[in-house]
Amino acid sequence: MKQTLKRNFSMLLGLTAILGFSSCLKDSRYVDFAAVGTTVEIPLSGRTAVNALTEATDAITRQFAVNVASPKPLSTDLTITVGYDAAALAAYNTFQTAVTFEPFPPGSYVIDKPTVVVPAGTRTQVITVTFDRTKLDPSKSYLLPISILDAQGQTLNANYHTKYYSVIGNDFAGVYTYEYRRFQNGTGPGAGAIPSLGQGSAPDITNAAGSTTVLTPVTPTEFKMETGYNGQHVMYDVTFKRTVTGSVITYTNWAVKFLPADLQKWTDAGISNMVPPKFTIPPPVNNSSPKIFELNYVSGGASGRYIDDTYKK
């Protein structure tokens, strides 16, 4: 008898909860999910989720999904068309003014399926975009907004129906040969000596011949590259001023530092940066100068280690 009463009471509670939830859906204080319509979107998209293309390879591949957001999957197929959105590019350049983006030139990208069909009873389809960096000017910045252009009359998510891909142009971006020298002291090769020229005392440790690394653009006048010390992936942050006079581009106001987040990597590993980074040799002065950067700093524990990094293009 007691068991029967418990079962009946449990069923009553369950029914009450269901009825209560149903009434909540229709209560003005709650969202009526039963009345929510269908929207079509690109997840992980929008102006605050720009996907930067930073690989050094000529061919770069990215994928994104189109999604049907609705209380239930649709009962019929839905055809969705995506493509380049010039209006979105113009709006983005107004939204931010740090970088002036140009459209990707013809032939620099391919959308594998500009039109996809989301079958009835399902929600998503994946689209692949392939970029060809050989068609891009490395000194220019490009933005590719790919928007949902048509979804057979279905409502588009106002904030999340455009996927953005960017390339930041920078005169010094790209692949460089990389030379690393570590001196087991805090003074390096000697006063005024330039390690890359073999001057002064020899380093205790060097990297393998023919090593390469990438100078990654942050803005048209800022880039980063990794120092080889201690394997913590600490990056130099380099900034400069760029002035164009006719066919001559002049570079001034060079500065280099380690950003706080990178210094924290060393701190976590028990390493201190004793002498901040500086240029061992003057950086390029104009667009005719060799693209060579040689920098040094002192980090480590106790007496520290003098590090010299050289990047040549």
C-alpha positions, 0 to 999 in steps of 0.5 A: 500500500505504501509503495503504491502511494509513493508511486502515485505521489511521484507521478503526481509530482511529475505531472505537476512539474510538466504542467508547471513548465508548460505554463512557464513557457506561456508566462510573459515572464519566461521565453516561450521556446515553443514559439521560437522560430527558425534562424540560420547562423554560422557558429563562432562567427561575427566581428569579434571572432575574426579568424587570422591566417598566420601560417607560413605555408602557401596553401591554408585551409579553413572550415566553418559550419552553417547551422539551422537553429530551431526548436525542432529540425526542419521537415524539409531540405534547406538550401543555403548559399554563402559568399563574399560580402562587400558590405560586411568588409566596409562595415568592418573597416568602420567598426575598427580603424587600426587596420584598413583591410582590402578585399582578397584578390580574385584567385586568392581563395576558393569556397568549395561549396558556395551552396549547400543543402541541409537535409530534412531532420538535420541541422548543419553542413560544413564548408571549406575555404582554401586560401592561396597566399602566393596571390597576396601582397605581404605588405597589405592587409586583407579581410574576407567576410563570408556571409549567408546570402540566402536561406530560402526566406529563413531568418538569419541570425543578425550577429552571427551570419558572417565568418571573417578571415583576415591576413595582416599585411606587414613589410617584414612578415614571413619566413626567416632563417634563424640563428640562436646563440647562448652565452653562459654568462650575462655579458655575451661576446664582449662589449661592442661585439656582434655575434652574427659576424663572429666577433668577440668570444664564441657562444657556448650553445647555437642552434642547428644550421638552416633553422627557420622561423616565422615573423608573425604580423600583429598590425602593419607596424608590429610583429612578433618572433620567437626567441629560442631560449628555454623552450617557453615560446617567448616572443619578441614584440617589435614595433616601428613607424612606417612612412611612405614617400614616393617609392621609398618606405622609411622605417623609424621609431623601432622598439622591442620588448617582451609582453607581460604574458610572455614574461609570465611564462619565464616566471612560471619556469623560475626564470627572470629577465635581467636585461630587457631585449634590445637590437644588437645591430640597427634594424632596417631603415628603408625598403632597400635595407636587408631584412635582418634583425639581431637582438639580445637580452639577458635572462635566467637565474643567478648570473643569467644567460646572454641570448643573441637571436638573428633573423634573416630573410 
